[in-house]
Amino acid sequence: MSLPDQTADLPGLPKDGDGPVFAAPWQAQAFALAVELSKGGAFTWNEWADTLGAVLREATARGTPDDGSRYYEHWLIALERLCLAKGLTDLGALDGRTHAWEAAYRRTPHGKPVELQAGDGTPA
């Protein structure tokens, strides 16, 4: 089955003629990070698939099955969960980075790229 055929049941997933595309840079970064961590031996691709599958099942159980529009949000949740489970980071570091991005977002003018600065609470 081709990739476009596999994603036909995800109408909200951004696509072009070749298949899925990233709607925002952070999605591509999260995708690349999961691939590189797996390649580097931090976790196996089977562990990744199991974790992402669990996150998607949890969303369905909550009554919010993924139609593709939130796919990379689920991808990020799975990535964070697996990194925590493997001891690659801790909850304090994740919370700190989340707050740093929130601060950067609030100070960034509309239409400008959001960037972290040294004063955002975590190293940029």
Buried (B, 14 or more C-beta within 10 A) or exposed (E): EEEEEEBEEBEEBBBEEEEBEBBEEBBEEBBEBBEEBBEEEBBEEEBBEBBBEBBBEEBEEEEEEBEBEBBBBBBBBBBBBBBBEEEBEEEEEEEBBEEBBEBBEEEEEEEEEBEBEEEBBBEE
